[in-house]
């Protein structure tokens, strides 16, 4: 599921460290119900949160149907 997101929207992952990319992929895999795919907006919001571009409250506003925000990994891109 989440690896498919990387292939579908590779531009969202440009500049991420390996740790940041892993955090995004892991979070998407854990929060999407079996058989469903995250939207581009959900992937983008997850990336932005992991790199510190948006706050936890902004992440929750953008992705109300997901579980709690992922833990940021590494430095900003």
C-alpha positions as a printed Julia matrix, in Angstrom:
77×3 Matrix{Float64}:
  0.0    0.0    0.0
  2.39   2.69   1.15
  5.13   1.72  -1.29
  2.55   2.17  -4.0
  2.08   5.74  -2.78
  5.81   6.37  -3.19
  5.62   5.12  -6.77
  2.38   6.97  -7.49
  3.56  10.36  -6.15
  7.38  10.27  -6.11
  7.57  14.07  -6.13
  6.18  14.13  -2.58
  9.17  12.13  -1.32
 11.94  14.17  -2.99
 14.4   15.49  -0.43
 13.32  13.24   2.43
 15.97  11.49   4.47
 15.73   7.69   4.65
 14.35   8.04   8.19
 11.68  10.52   7.14
 10.65   8.39   4.2
 10.42   5.34   6.46
  8.26   7.28   8.96
  5.86   8.36   6.21
  5.6    4.88   4.67
  5.17   3.19   8.06
  2.48   5.64   9.17
  0.53   5.26   5.93
  0.72   1.48   6.19
 -0.57   1.57   9.78
 -3.41   4.03   9.26
 -4.99   2.9    6.0
 -7.54   0.14   6.33
 -6.74  -3.06   4.45
 -7.51  -2.72   0.79
 -7.66   1.08   0.77
 -5.18   3.61  -0.52
 -4.33   7.0    0.98
 -5.22  10.04  -1.06
 -2.55  12.33  -2.46
 -3.63  14.95   0.09
 -3.13  12.47   2.97
  0.3   11.48   1.71
  1.27  15.13   1.26
  0.05  16.09   4.74
  1.93  13.15   6.29
  5.14  14.19   4.52
  4.7   17.81   5.58
  4.14  16.81   9.2
  7.11  14.44   9.31
  9.47  17.14   8.01
  8.07  19.76  10.39
  6.25  21.96   7.88
  2.87  21.64   9.63
  1.79  21.26  13.26
  0.02  18.26  14.77
 -3.24  20.23  14.85
 -2.89  21.16  11.17
 -2.2   17.51  10.34
 -5.32  16.46  12.26
 -7.38  19.09  10.42
 -6.15  17.87   7.02
 -6.47  14.16   7.82
 -9.38  13.77  10.23
 -9.98  10.13   9.32
 -6.45   8.97  10.14
 -4.97   7.9   13.44
 -2.69  10.19  15.46
  0.04  12.03  13.6
  3.32  10.23  12.99
  6.43  11.07  14.97
  8.67  13.47  13.03
 11.94  11.88  11.95
 15.16  13.71  11.22
 15.64  17.25  10.05
 13.49  19.28   7.65
 13.94  18.62   3.99
